[in-house]
Amino acid sequence: TAVGRAAAEEQAWLESARAFIQETLCPPGKEPNIQLTQLVIDHVKTIWSSQGRNQGFTLPLSYSFVSVKDLRTHQHLPCCSHLSWSSTEYQTWAEEAGPRGVPLPRERLLLLGTLTDLSGDLEQEARSGSLYIRDNTGTLGCELIDLDLSWLGHLFIFPSWSYLPATVKPSGEGHLELWGVPVPVFPLTISPGPLTPIPVLYPETASRLLRHRSKLRSVQPNLAGKLVRLSALVKSRKQAYFVLSLGGSSPGDSCVPVIVQVPAQLVWHRALWPGRAYVLTELRVSKLHGHRYLIWMTSPSSQLLPLKPECVQELELGLDGPPVEADPQPLPMPSNPQDKKGPEGLVRDSRLLSYTGKVTGVLNQPAGFYELDGQLGLCLAYQQSHGLRRVMRRGVCLELQDVHLLQSLGGGLRRPVLASCLRGAVLLRRFSCLMPETQSSHRAQGASLYEQLVWEHQLGLPLYLWATTALTDLACKLCPHVLRHHQFLQHSSPGNPSLGLQILAPTLEVLVPPTFPRRNTHSEILEEPHHCPLQKYAQLQTPCSFPTLAALKEEGKCKAWASFNPKTLLPLPEASHLPSYQLNQRLAWSWLCLLPSAFHPAPVSGAPALRACGRGILFLQFSLRLGLIRAVAAGLCQSHSNVESEPRLRPTPQLTTPALFKGGDSPCISQRPLELAGCASCLTVQDEWTLELESSQDVPEVLGTHRALPESSLTDLLSDSFTDSLVSFSAEILSHLRMRPGSTGAVRRCAKLTVALETADCEFPPHLDIYIEDPHLPPPLGLLPGARVYFSQLEKRVSRSRNVYCCFRSSTYVQVLSFPPDTTISAPLPHIYLAELLQGDKAPFRATASCHVVSVFSLQLLWVCAHCTSLCLQGRCTRQNPTCSIQTPISQASIRLLVEDGTAEAVVTCRNHQVAAALGLCPSEWASLLEFVQGPGKVALQFTGPGAQLESSAKTDEPLALFLWTLCASASVLRPVVLSFELERKPSKIIPSEPPRLHRFQCGELPFLTRVHPRIRLSCLSLQEPQHPSDLGALVSSC
């Protein structure tokens, strides 16, 4: 039956409880303690029934007992247990987590143990003020908000608690958080009050007594008063102690400090509450080393009692005479070396205050940095609050006594920060119901290293917060692929320096003086006026930052889009004449160089520049110092038997080669950074290898020489010979265009590079086009205008028009020799005679010449559709089958001129806006002319003989043709000009040299026969009017 099954379940539960109590609470080898077992079961029943919803069960059958060992061994996830709570009460408690938080999961476990301040079987002197739960299986650290000292050493049932396993393994340990009041298994002995009132001294009298040494020999007084100040618990190698200050009931009353350093009394620090009144018995007087005055101190027989006015009586000592010692005068405040670093007027004083708030964020747990109430920072690094830090997470409530408020710290931190020194106390007022946030490995390491920054390197708060942020960022960048987190953030020792501190050392050496006074903990707590590392501070100008590539990519992308201006990508004023496919081609790809100076603070990532190119692709460019393995590197990839037992990876300072590291997702072609060192391109770092810093003297000098890169000769490159179709050369990139199918004759998607070949034979290097097509797209990173690049194993091809060009193939790889200059200074074009263009390879590709327009060969004005480039009549596209849906006409123009400068003649082609300059028309006249052409759609004139031959789409524009013929024959067009041009024939065009031809001239009645070179064909870059007589150059000398 159901009743029978319930009885059986209860009996099984009781048997399990008896076995557990015997194993974990009773002394080993003793008979079962029936009284203890029954008391535990009775208390469990009482607690269970207090919730009022036990479904008729007298025992919590769903609960099971758990030992300290079981928690530490088997409970790997945080949990909580609330025996006295119903499911509704737990749900209400869990709702405090809010929408973003995850409440602690509920486990049905019963915890029993002895509350003690002894860890294991340690002796009395080893007490450190920590609390533990102990049973036969072990001890486990715990935190309790309001400790009653009478609980110590007694056995308790803990009805409400939470357990948090260790976050750092294997050295870390979990801990318990005890909610509510524990239930004693045996009744606690309540000590009766004293039979006679306790004679006490109040703070005013106790302070005066310290200055009457004769009275001190005959008295071991008791001190009574309200707790007005509580210092942090200070732990050193020699001893641990804290200081409490008792004062009167009024704020203006004097207070007297008392040092507590007896190991058994350190646990008082957890029982003291500021604002409550206490009695300290059997005090003694002592003088601290380095402290000039006497101070009260507890003795081993001292007790801490609550102050009950009816149980005390003030002691009369008769201190009316003059004191032996005068009142202590304030000591001169020691100078803080960091005060001198700030400019005059920028060194600030922090404010001391008290504050109560809730932790809303864990910013850096090992560094002791948190967020309070969503708007304040909290730094606990200047206290030794290890026990408190383990409970710190979102939802914890704290009371801060004598905490420093620092504002405008700089260093990238914008919120005010509360920081507690040794003088103030950080008191736990409420635990959190939330699960601890899962921390990555680098956020759980480095606590001892951060302590060194405060206690050994004496960093002020602004510099400390910057240093911890920098170390965290570096750990994100380097760990775990380069180093383990514990290796990078390890404690620094003389024989084993911390790699993280070595990276920050150059910055810290500048900001921190080499000599500084050590912290005097007693003076920091006791001296007036108060002085500590947090008392004065200067706003820190962030020296640098160490962002991750992902963060640098996002910031660079934001800056790139913020500075993006499409107009800068278009060749104005030519843009108004370009069809849409050409506009899109120019807008499809662009790049921006962001120097470290563009970021604040300047990023330190080994990269002098961040390049943003293409469609959101960002990458870093930096010089990589080549790595070299001390062991034999040649056999490294095939066999590890030749490697020394402890090979060391060494930086090689003599060799520097550019390397590219991409911040996006697409792969990057290998740059072979170790090729010049004669090592393998890829090294697999073994676990037993170590990284060491060594001087350049340890690296063989033979590595200081660069190998010559194999290059093809210029003759082979620009010839029609195909004996070697694979070529290699160095060149400077002049332009980088992306082309789509259908644009400018391209039949497939590709990228086009125009490069200037590097050669010592030519004063003016020839230009060459390089095409990159699928499957080699997207192009390798770093191919930016202005960069010097070594191309290896390109395939040479010759087009039908006899132009040499190159294409990427599978064996091609590139090596960036130098990056584009930070600032581009365009060199002026050389000013030459036209005859110099007949010198073949020695002629420049682009130049400027002063010449005279002799005649006009042809002129064409037309309107076309911006979308399909079909002719437009009256502003409408004429395309049929199918018709064009976009009616956006654009004007286009071209003119061919014959120019000469007395040394040679040339045919120059001008396009679009250059035609207006060639015709000598101002902008308004040019716009009116184009408006007249819009009607017929096209006007084309050929000046092949006398007069103009009209070619247009209508027969009603003879007046327009007559006007243009008259204009082209006038002095407005046939005039001296300064012409900037480039060769219409590419330098890579393969053509046989054409000898001069005989030509007959008639000068009056005399005929002349002479040899004339072929006319040079040029493309106009710009056409300007001469500004000075010297601009006429050869034209003047030829007249």
Sequence and secondary structure as in RCSB ss.txt:
>XXXX:A:sequence
TAVGRAAAEEQAWLESARAFIQETLCPPGKEPNIQLTQLVIDHVKTIWSSQGRNQGFTLPLSYSFVSVKDLRTHQ
HLPCCSHLSWSSTEYQTWAEEAGPRGVPLPRERLLLLGTLTDLSGDLEQEARSGSLYIRDNTGTLGCELIDLDLS
WLGHLFIFPSWSYLPATVKPSGEGHLELWGVPVPVFPLTISPGPLTPIPVLYPETASRLLRHRSKLRSVQPNLAG
KLVRLSALVKSRKQAYFVLSLGGSSPGDSCVPVIVQVPAQLVWHRALWPGRAYVLTELRVSKLHGHRYLIWMTSP
SSQLLPLKPECVQELELGLDGPPVEADPQPLPMPSNPQDKKGPEGLVRDSRLLSYTGKVTGVLNQPAGFYELDGQ
LGLCLAYQQSHGLRRVMRRGVCLELQDVHLLQSLGGGLRRPVLASCLRGAVLLRRFSCLMPETQSSHRAQGASLY
EQLVWEHQLGLPLYLWATTALTDLACKLCPHVLRHHQFLQHSSPGNPSLGLQILAPTLEVLVPPTFPRRNTHSEI
LEEPHHCPLQKYAQLQTPCSFPTLAALKEEGKCKAWASFNPKTLLPLPEASHLPSYQLNQRLAWSWLCLLPSAFH
PAPVSGAPALRACGRGILFLQFSLRLGLIRAVAAGLCQSHSNVESEPRLRPTPQLTTPALFKGGDSPCISQRPLE
LAGCASCLTVQDEWTLELESSQDVPEVLGTHRALPESSLTDLLSDSFTDSLVSFSAEILSHLRMRPGSTGAVRRC
AKLTVALETADCEFPPHLDIYIEDPHLPPPLGLLPGARVYFSQLEKRVSRSRNVYCCFRSSTYVQVLSFPPDTTI
SAPLPHIYLAELLQGDKAPFRATASCHVVSVFSLQLLWVCAHCTSLCLQGRCTRQNPTCSIQTPISQASIRLLVE
DGTAEAVVTCRNHQVAAALGLCPSEWASLLEFVQGPGKVALQFTGPGAQLESSAKTDEPLALFLWTLCASASVLR
PVVLSFELERKPSKIIPSEPPRLHRFQCGELPFLTRVHPRIRLSCLSLQEPQHPSDLGALVSSC
>XXXX:A:secstr
 HHHHHHHHHHHHHHHHHHHHHHHTS TTS   HHHHHHHHHHHHHHHHTTS  TT SS TT EEE HHHHHHH 
 S EEEETT  HHHHHHHHGGGTTT  B  B  EEEEEEEES  TT  GGG  S EEEEETTEEEEEEESS  GG
GTTEEEEESEEEEE  SSTTT   EEEEES  EESS        SS EEEB HHHHHHHTT HHHHTT    EEE
EEEEE   EE SS EEEEEEEE SSTTS EEEEEE  GGGTTHHHH  TT EEEE SEEEEE TT  SEEEEE T
T  EEE  GGGEEE      S  SS           GGGGGS TT EEE EEEEEEEEEEEEEETTTTEEEETTT
EEEE TTTT HHHHTT STT EEEEEEEEEE   BTTB S EEE  TTSEEEEEE   B      HHHHS HHHH
HHHHHTS   HHHHHHHHHHHHHHHHHHTTTTS HHHHT   BTTB  HHHHHHHHHHHHHS S      HHHHH
H SS   TTTEEE B    B   HHHHHHHHHHHHHHH  GGGGS TTGGGGS HHHHHHHHS  EEEE GGGSS
S B SS SEEEEETTTEEEEEEEEEEEEESS STTTTT STTS SS EEEEEEEEEEEEEEESSSS      TTG
GGTS S     TT EE    GGGS GGGGS        HHHHTSS  S  EEEEEEEEEEEEEE TTSTT SS E
EEEEEEE  SS SS  EEEEEEETTS S  TT  TT EEEEEEEEEEE TTSBEEEE  TT EEEEEE   SS  
     B  GGGGGSGGGS SEEEEEEEEEEEEEEEEEEEETTT  BEETTEE  TTTT S   EEEEEEEEEEEE
 SS EEEEEEETHHHHHHHT  HHHHHHHHHHHTTTSEEEEE SSSS EEEES SS HHHHHHHHHHHTSTTTSS
EEEEEEEESS TTB       EEEEEEETTEEEEEEE   EEEEEEEEE   SGGGGTHHHHT 
